[in-house]
Amino acid sequence: MIKTDLRTGWVIYRSRDIPRNDTFISLLHEAASERHISLKIVAYEDIIVRLGKQGVNPFVPLDGERPDFIMNRSVSPWLNEVCETMGIPCFNSAYVSRVANDKRLAYATMAQLGVDMLDSHALTLDCALDNAILDPFILKDPLGRGGTGVRMVEPNDPLNGIRSSLPADVIHQPVGGQKGKDVRVYVVGNQIVAAVLRRSQTDFRANLSAGGSSSLFHLNDNQLSLIQSIIDAIQLDYVGLDFLLTEDGDLLFNEMEDAVGSRSLYMCSDINIADMVMDYLDWKLYHLMDL
């Protein structure tokens, strides 16, 4: 496809996350430049959005710029929602960003699609602890990501330690799946790119940040069919779908990552997912121009 105008996109991160994502950012820049797209890395903390006037640039401090699109990796769904009301395309969409960044919404959405998962309840931390059973169980921060805000509660754990490490609203789940293992499926433009098996020898969580490792994982026909049922129902620009593994090898939905990290994929393959993301965004922007 022939392009005559340079398009500008903002890739938005929290300031603290920019340095540790420098490899992915560099690959995005390289892929974008090959497609006549200019990317600007913008710190979330530098953004001021003008909400009270129509027909003006909504972004106050950033040299009067208005991006042609945003790729919001700052875990702030409200920004996607506001930008979409102003006609600025967002990747992922506001809907996906909102669902992915609140596990309560993600579980409810997947349940409506018939996707298997652990028995999950949204409740207050006080309610969870007041009704605690003798068996170990999992409590999660519904807004946490990357393995943060997840705690296995043992019967004799001191309550003060639990209360200080979790928010007032939590998700309660039984302990389930193979300990220290999960499968992350990378999806770009509603296409399955690859799956990786993440595992930890020292933690019930398999996140790389918790000391895990990764290897490519072959999805069987049943697993592919399950993932396809999600893709058929939701438009996913670039996400990670995380699943627990049962002892029989079946998948249990665990999380959808909106600002998904790619380190586990780069560690075990030569797949340049940043290039695939920009290729998809290039195609999507081209077709949006025709609407």
N, C-alpha and C positions, 0 to 999 in steps of 0.2 A: 504494500500500500504506500502511496506517495504522500508525504507530509510536507507542507510548505511553512507552517507556523511552529515555532518553538513552544512547547507546552511546559508549564511550570507546575511542579508538585511539591508539596511539603510532606516530609517524613517527620512525624512528631514523636519525640521521646521525652520521658522525664530526664532531667539533667544528669542524674546519677547513672542512668542506663546508657548514655551515649558512649562513654569510653569502652565499656565491655561489649558493645555491639559494633565496634569499629570495623571488624572484618566483613560482617554482613552489609554494613553501610557502604563500604568501599565497593563491594560487588554490585550493590544496587546502583551506585553512581556510574560504574562502568557499563552496566547493562542499559541504563537510561540514556547515556550519551550516544549509544549506538542506535537509539530509536528516536532521536530528536526530542528528548525529554530532559528538562533541567530540573534536578532535584535540589531542594534546600532542606538541610537538617535544622529543625526548629525545636528549641527546648519548650516543653509545655509551660514552664514557669514564666516564659517571656511573652506568652499570648494574653492579650486583652481583647475580648470580643464585645463590640458595640451592639447592644441588643435593642435599643429604643428607636432606631431610625431605619426606614426602608430606603432602598435605592442607593445606599452608600457602602463603601468598603467596610465590612464588619470588623476587620482586624486593625486595631488602633496603632500599635507602636512599630510595626515592622515595615517601615518605609513605604507605607501606603499600598503594599502589595496585596493582591487577591489571587490565591492559587487557583489553578484550573482543577486541581483535585488534591485531596489529602490522603495520606496513608498514616492513620493514627495508631501508634504503638505505645501510647502513654497510659493505656487502661483508663480512659475517661470517656465512657459512652455518651455523656451529655454533649461533648464537643462534636461527635459525629451527628447527633440529632440536630443540633443547632445549625451546623454547616449544611445539612441536607435541606433544612427549611429555607436556606439562602441560595439553594441551587448549586451547591458545591458538591460534586461526587465524592464519596468516601469509600475507602477500601480498608477494612470491611464496612458493610453497610451499618447504619445505626442499629437496625434490628439485630443483626448478628453480634455486633459489639455489645449490646445490652444483654442479650441472652448468654453469650459466652463468658461475660465478666461477672455473672451472678449465678452461682451453682444452683440456687433454688430454681431459677428460670430454666437453666439448662436441663436439670433433671425432669422438671415438669414437661418441657418441650419434648424430650426424648421419650418420656413415658407415653405421650400422646401418639408418638410414631411407633410404639410397640417395641422399643429398644430395651433389652434387658440391662438391669443394673442392680446394685445392692439395694436392699430395702432402706429407703432414705426418708428422714423426717426433718422438716424445718421447725425449729423451736428456739426458745430462749436458753441461754446457758444455765440459768437457775433451774429451769424445768428439767433439762437434761441431767443435771447432777442430783436433783431431788428424787428423780425416778431411776437412778442408776441401778443396774443389775450387777450380779457378781462376776459375770464374764467380762473380759476386756471388750471395749468398743472404741469407735473412732468418732472424734468431734472435729469439725472443719469450720473454718471461717468461710462463709459463703462468698466473700469477695476476695479471698486469698488466691494466690497463683504461684506457680513454680515450686510447689511443695511447702510453701509457707502457710502458717495458720492451720496445720494439720497435726492432730495429736492423738496418739493411742492412749486411752485411759485404762489403767489397771485398777483393780478393786481397792488397793491400799494406797493409791496416789493421794498426796495431800491436796485438799481442795483449794488452798490458797495458791498453790503453784498452777493449778489448772485455770483458775479465775484470772490470774495475771497474764496468762499466755493466749487467751482467746477473747473475742468480742462478746457483746451481750447477746447477739443472735448467732446461732450456729446451725450446722447440719449434723444429725446423728446417723451413724451407720454401724452395722455390725462389722466385725473383722472378717474380711473375705478376700478371695483371690489368692494367687500364689504370692507368698511374702516376698517383698523386694523386687517384684517384676511388674512391668506394664508395657503396653504396646502403644506407640504414638504413630498415627497415620497422618502424613502430610497431604493436604489437599490444596490445589491451586486451580482456580476457575472451575470448580466442581469436578475436577479430575484427580484421581488418586495418583500421587507422585511416587511415594514410597512409604514403607512402614519400617519402624525400627523397634527392636526389643531393648528396653532399658532395664538394667538390673543393678541391684545393690546387695553386697554381701554383709553390710553392717546396719542397714536401716530398713524398716518396713516400707518406706517410700523408695521409688526407683529413680527419682529425679537426679540429674547429673549434679545439681547443686548440693544434693545429699550424699555425694560420693559415688554415684552410679556410673555405669559404663553402658555402651550401646553397640548393637550389631544389627545388620539388616534382617528383616523378618519377612518371611514368605506368607502371604495371606492365602488361605484356602478358599474354596468356592463359597462356603457358608459365611465366612468372615467378609469376603468381598460383597456378598449379597446384603449383609447387614449394613455395611458402610454405604453401599449404593442407595439403600432405602433412606438414609439420612441426606445424602447428596441430592436425591430426587425431590426432597421436600423443602430444602433450604438452599438459597443461593450463597455459596461460600467462595469468597475471593481468595483468601489465604489464611488457613487455620490449621491447627493440629487437633486431631480427635484422639483423646487418650482413653485407653481401655485397660481394665484389669483382665487377667487371664485366670479362668477357673482351672481346677485340677484336670479337667477334661479338655482344656485348650479352647474353650468357648470365650467369647469376648463379653465383658460387662462394661457398659459405658461409665466413664469416671469423670471426664472433664472435656470441655472445648476451650482451646487456647486461641484467643483473638490475636494477641501480640505474640505469636508462637516463636520460640527460639529455634534456631536451626543447627546449633552446635552438635546435637546428637546425630544429625544426619551427616554433617561434614566429617565427623569423627570416623565414620564407617563407610563412606562412599565418596565418589567424585562428582556427585550430582550438584550442579550449580542451581540451587533453587531460587536464588536471587534473580538470575537471568530468566527463569521460567515465570517468576512473579511479574517482572517488568514486561515480558512478552505478552502476558495475559492483560496487564493494565493497558498496554499500548493498543491491543485489539479492542478492549472494552471502551476506551476513550474514543477511538475511531468510530465505533458504532453509536456511542452516545451523541456524537456530533450530528448523526443522521436523524435523531429523534425529534 
